């Protein structure tokens, strides 16, 4: 049996349903083609975001409102942490009604997951011609997350509070982290199959050696993260992975 819902959610949901009529604010009035909305970071069809769920009939989704809500959620999260994040605060900061948020996200954890996913620099599509070049490009994208001080602080806050919210962290790993790791795994497996890497490499060990070097540097020395650092990480690892 699932644990009982926190009081904040019951309170916010009751308030949202009580507002049977919500006047659209300026940010809600701007509507765009729904296909354009799905291309927004964190809301595409391959993401865990609301665009991946069945769309309710009604007024077209507003990209401007989506972006305002995501930005507001990150701002409230940075100021108050996971526990202090509530739909009412996000709605006030975004300039929308609470019902507008609940039409997109069932609760604060779903909203926070999409907001954190939007923080991540999109991984480039591997070119498939050079394992080294593909790994360098992927590590550079990861390094960019920590080169931005604002992003680095928000990631640190998430991981610092993660132990208190195991369900949230498990969902974050499943929907945000693992798909990114799978891209790196695919490049390593391709290299082992093509002969660019040793056929007996341990893909999981190589994966965590690559990502761990970037994550650890980003956590402890974010000022040392750069595109050049990501390239050095890949080159050093490939010394042990390439055939002799």
C-alpha positions as CSV (number, residue, x, y, z in Angstrom):
1,X,0.0,0.0,0.0
2,X,1.3,3.4,-0.9
3,X,2.0,5.8,2.0
4,X,-0.6,8.5,2.6
5,X,-0.4,11.7,0.5
6,X,1.3,14.6,2.3
7,X,-1.1,17.3,3.7
8,X,0.2,19.9,1.3
9,X,-1.1,18.0,-1.7
10,X,-4.6,17.4,-0.3
11,X,-4.8,21.1,0.7
12,X,-3.7,22.3,-2.7
13,X,-5.9,19.9,-4.6
14,X,-8.9,20.9,-2.6
15,X,-8.2,24.5,-3.3
16,X,-7.7,23.9,-7.0
17,X,-11.0,22.0,-7.4
18,X,-12.8,24.7,-5.5
19,X,-11.8,27.2,-8.2
20,X,-14.3,26.0,-10.9
21,X,-13.7,29.1,-12.9
22,X,-10.2,30.5,-13.3
23,X,-9.6,33.7,-15.2
24,X,-6.7,33.3,-17.6
25,X,-3.8,35.5,-16.8
26,X,-1.6,37.2,-19.4
27,X,0.9,34.4,-19.4
28,X,-1.9,31.8,-20.0
29,X,-3.5,33.7,-22.9
30,X,-0.6,33.0,-25.3
31,X,-1.3,29.8,-27.1
32,X,0.8,28.1,-29.7
33,X,0.7,25.0,-31.9
34,X,0.6,22.0,-29.6
35,X,3.4,20.4,-31.7
36,X,5.7,23.3,-30.8
37,X,4.9,22.9,-27.1
38,X,6.0,19.2,-27.3
39,X,9.4,20.3,-28.5
40,X,10.1,22.4,-25.4
41,X,12.8,21.0,-23.2
42,X,11.4,18.5,-20.7
43,X,8.0,18.2,-22.5
44,X,8.7,16.1,-25.6
45,X,7.1,12.8,-26.3
46,X,10.2,10.9,-25.1
47,X,10.3,12.7,-21.8
48,X,8.5,12.0,-18.5
49,X,6.8,15.4,-18.9
50,X,3.1,16.2,-19.3
51,X,3.2,16.0,-23.1
52,X,3.8,12.3,-22.8
53,X,0.5,11.9,-21.1
54,X,-3.0,12.0,-22.8
55,X,-3.9,15.6,-23.5
56,X,-7.3,16.8,-22.1
57,X,-9.6,18.5,-24.6
58,X,-9.9,22.2,-24.4
59,X,-7.8,25.3,-25.1
60,X,-4.4,24.6,-26.7
61,X,-1.5,24.4,-24.4
62,X,0.5,27.7,-23.9
63,X,4.2,27.3,-24.3
64,X,4.7,30.6,-22.4
65,X,2.7,29.3,-19.5
66,X,4.6,26.0,-19.5
67,X,7.9,27.8,-19.4
68,X,6.7,30.2,-16.7
69,X,5.6,27.3,-14.5
70,X,8.8,25.4,-14.9
71,X,10.9,28.5,-14.2
72,X,8.8,29.3,-11.1
73,X,9.1,25.7,-9.8
74,X,12.9,25.8,-10.1
75,X,12.9,29.2,-8.4
76,X,10.7,28.0,-5.5
77,X,12.8,24.8,-5.3
78,X,16.0,26.7,-5.0
79,X,14.6,28.9,-2.3
80,X,12.7,26.4,-0.2
81,X,13.9,22.9,-1.2
82,X,11.7,19.9,-2.0
83,X,9.7,20.1,1.2
84,X,9.0,23.8,0.8
85,X,7.8,23.5,-2.8
86,X,4.1,23.8,-3.1
87,X,1.7,24.4,-6.0
88,X,0.3,27.6,-4.5
89,X,3.8,29.3,-4.4
90,X,4.6,28.1,-7.9
91,X,1.3,29.4,-9.3
92,X,1.8,32.8,-7.6
93,X,5.3,33.2,-9.0
94,X,4.4,32.0,-12.5
95,X,1.3,34.3,-12.6
96,X,-1.1,31.5,-13.3
97,X,-4.0,29.8,-11.5
98,X,-3.4,26.6,-9.5
99,X,-5.9,24.8,-11.8
100,X,-3.7,25.6,-14.7
101,X,-0.8,23.7,-13.1
102,X,-3.0,20.8,-12.1
103,X,-4.2,20.5,-15.7
104,X,-0.5,19.8,-16.6
105,X,0.9,18.0,-13.6
106,X,-1.0,15.8,-11.0
107,X,1.2,17.1,-8.1
108,X,4.4,18.8,-7.0
109,X,6.7,15.8,-7.5
110,X,5.6,15.4,-11.2
111,X,6.2,19.1,-11.7
112,X,9.6,19.0,-10.0
113,X,10.7,16.1,-12.1
114,X,9.9,17.9,-15.3
115,X,11.6,21.1,-14.0
116,X,14.8,19.2,-13.1
117,X,14.7,17.4,-16.4
118,X,14.6,20.8,-18.1
119,X,17.8,21.8,-16.3
120,X,19.7,19.1,-18.1
121,X,21.6,20.0,-21.2
122,X,20.1,17.8,-24.0
123,X,22.6,15.1,-25.0
124,X,23.6,15.3,-28.7
125,X,22.7,12.4,-31.0
126,X,25.8,10.2,-31.4
127,X,27.2,10.6,-34.9
128,X,28.1,6.9,-35.1
129,X,31.4,7.5,-36.9
130,X,33.9,7.7,-34.0
131,X,33.4,6.4,-30.5
132,X,35.8,8.9,-29.1
133,X,34.1,11.9,-30.7
134,X,30.7,10.7,-29.6
135,X,31.9,10.2,-26.0
136,X,33.6,13.6,-25.9
137,X,30.4,15.3,-27.2
138,X,28.3,13.5,-24.5
139,X,30.7,14.3,-21.7
140,X,30.9,18.0,-22.8
141,X,27.1,18.2,-22.6
142,X,27.2,16.7,-19.1
143,X,30.0,19.1,-18.1
144,X,27.9,22.1,-19.2
145,X,25.3,21.3,-16.5
146,X,27.9,21.9,-13.8
147,X,29.6,24.8,-15.5
148,X,26.5,26.9,-14.9
149,X,26.6,27.9,-11.2
150,X,22.8,28.1,-10.9
151,X,22.3,24.6,-12.3
152,X,25.1,23.3,-10.1
153,X,23.4,24.7,-6.9
154,X,20.1,23.2,-7.8
155,X,21.6,19.8,-8.5
156,X,23.5,20.0,-5.2
157,X,20.2,20.8,-3.4
158,X,18.4,17.9,-5.0
159,X,21.1,15.4,-4.1
160,X,21.5,16.9,-0.6
161,X,17.8,16.3,0.1
162,X,17.5,13.1,-1.9
163,X,17.8,10.8,1.1
164,X,14.6,12.3,2.6
165,X,12.6,11.8,-0.6
166,X,13.5,8.3,-1.9
167,X,10.5,8.0,-4.1
168,X,11.3,11.3,-5.8
169,X,15.0,10.3,-6.3
170,X,14.0,6.8,-7.6
171,X,11.7,8.5,-10.2
172,X,14.3,11.1,-11.1
173,X,16.8,8.3,-11.7
174,X,14.3,6.3,-13.8
175,X,12.9,9.0,-15.9
176,X,15.8,11.5,-16.2
177,X,19.1,9.8,-15.4
178,X,18.8,6.3,-16.9
179,X,17.7,7.4,-20.4
180,X,20.9,9.6,-20.6
181,X,23.1,6.7,-19.3
182,X,21.5,4.5,-22.0
183,X,22.9,6.8,-24.7
184,X,26.4,6.5,-23.3
185,X,26.0,2.7,-23.0
186,X,24.9,2.4,-26.6
187,X,28.1,4.2,-27.7
188,X,30.3,1.9,-25.6
189,X,28.6,-1.2,-26.9
190,X,28.9,0.0,-30.5
191,X,32.6,0.6,-29.9
192,X,33.1,-2.9,-28.5
193,X,31.2,-4.4,-31.5
194,X,33.1,-2.4,-34.1
195,X,36.6,-3.0,-32.7
196,X,37.2,0.6,-31.7
197,X,37.1,-0.7,-28.1
198,X,38.1,-4.0,-26.6
199,X,35.3,-6.6,-27.0
200,X,35.5,-7.5,-23.3
201,X,35.0,-4.1,-21.8
202,X,32.7,-3.8,-18.8
203,X,30.2,-1.3,-20.1
204,X,28.8,-0.4,-16.6
205,X,32.2,0.2,-15.2
206,X,33.3,2.3,-18.1
207,X,30.0,4.3,-17.9
208,X,30.5,5.2,-14.3
209,X,34.1,6.0,-14.8
210,X,33.1,8.5,-17.5
211,X,30.1,10.1,-15.7
212,X,31.6,9.8,-12.3
213,X,34.7,11.9,-13.3
214,X,32.4,14.7,-14.5
215,X,29.9,14.5,-11.7
216,X,32.6,14.4,-9.0
217,X,34.5,17.4,-10.5
218,X,31.2,19.3,-10.9
219,X,30.3,18.7,-7.3
220,X,33.6,19.6,-5.7
221,X,35.2,21.9,-8.2
222,X,32.6,23.2,-10.6
223,X,35.0,25.9,-11.7
224,X,37.2,23.2,-13.1
225,X,34.5,21.9,-15.4
226,X,35.1,22.7,-19.1
227,X,34.9,21.2,-22.5
228,X,38.6,20.5,-22.4
229,X,38.2,18.6,-19.1
230,X,35.5,16.4,-20.6
231,X,37.9,15.6,-23.5
232,X,40.7,14.7,-21.2
233,X,38.4,12.3,-19.2
234,X,37.5,10.5,-22.4
235,X,41.1,10.3,-23.7
236,X,42.4,8.9,-20.4
237,X,39.7,6.3,-20.2
238,X,40.3,5.2,-23.7
239,X,43.9,4.4,-23.0
240,X,42.6,1.4,-21.0
241,X,39.6,0.6,-23.3
242,X,41.2,0.5,-26.8
243,X,42.7,-2.7,-28.2
244,X,46.4,-3.1,-27.8
